[in-house]
């Protein structure tokens, strides 16, 4: 009988969860769902100096928005034991085993001393150098006890001498690393706190994790993990490393964000503001599809897939080996395609909510939906809907008049004033103006410059959808809007008749 698949996502709360970490969580989730396995969330908070509780809250919010549901681990039924800072006593027991069996040792060098050693670029703290350095391997018990009592030590893992560690990665195949390239990693600090390597290995074993899915940057440190598993005589899990996500300067990072590239899924209090995929106007299901693409370029042959289809199509064999550059323009075009061809009911509702939040006008829902249907083919993101429809909700506060129209106004000032007055009279007299009335009226204006004058007076600039539709909808909202805007423009050109 096969073992039940168990995977985990173990983020460090040293910053908001970015798209790289989220992609890792997503691939763990869909792998577990594909094979009816368990998906654990564990908080690996061994980096005490940089941890913040707010980041844990952000991680939970981000996972929720992306519908990444874990069924085991942190905060399930208010269970907080899946956070490493609550498990120090457990790690201490395993640490004692390593020391007792001479798989680990105390090291007493100061940071200053280590920095001096590292001036030699070839220096590695391992079997080549450890017996010449200040550690418990070459000191008497009295010396060792003194330093331990004063907490002037770290504990290092004994990396075997000059052997090739070979392991199979499910994506990259056989990986071989010689131990002369690996230093004796610090696994415990004098403050009774473990480092990531020990804590992660112990937790993965106790949680019976069968597959470790994480970023390619962990390939070179995986041998440390394997060494620990062998020292404890545990069954080694399978490894699945995902390709790196790149920006213009290299691997994406929550510490260095180049070109203001959005890397965060959502905004959250003061952690991420005004530059996340949700706040920029991506639909959630589109962003989930994008996460799937960040490792499976073959999925791009499909239309936007829902989560069930993504899970069904999941295959380790089809995960990319090549690193993937974040292409924000491509992401925007995917979102645009969804707006054009996706579920119109869901799309229009989200756009409606955005417009309602953006303005306080009591415009009927039916009219806002009409505006959306006329303008959404011009947008790529939810937020863009305001840029192409603002003139339905607010009167112009300034006028962006091209130079040729300024010249035309100055040359034909009296005729234009008269033209605007005639328009005001037309809309004032028409109590129940119909679409055909507006259509016929506009068609009878043969002068392109005068048509531009009308658009400028109503919109404030020469943008927007069909002028007849604009006038018709504005008249539906309030019959006085067109008249008011014409009067405002007349007043404006009167004040600035010599532009």
Secondary structure, 3 states (H helix, E strand, C coil): CCCCCEEEECCCCCCCCEHHHHHHHHHHHHHHHHCCCEEEECECCCCCCCCCHHHHHHHHHHHHHCCCCCCEECCHHHCCCCEHHHCHHHHHHHHHHHHHCCCEEEECCCHHHHHHHCCCCCCCCCCCCHHHCCEHHHCCHHHHHHHHHCCCCEEEECCCCCCEEEEEECCCEEEEEEHHHCCCCEEEECCCCECHHHHHHHHHHHCCCCEEEEEHHHHHHHHHHHHHHHHHCCCCCEEEEECCEEECCEECCCCCCHHHCCCECCCECCCECCCEHHHHCCCHHHHHHHHHHCCCHHHHHCCCCCHHHHHHHCCHHHCCCCCEECCHHHHHHHHHHHHHHCCHHHHHHHHHHHHHHHCCCCCCHHHHHHHHHHHHHHCCCCCHHHHCCHHHCCCCCCCCCCHHHHHHHHHCHHHHHHHHHHHHHHHHHCCCCCHHHHHHHHHCCCCHHHHHHHHHHHHCCCCCCCHHHHHHHHHHHCCCHHHHHHHHHHHHHHHCCCC
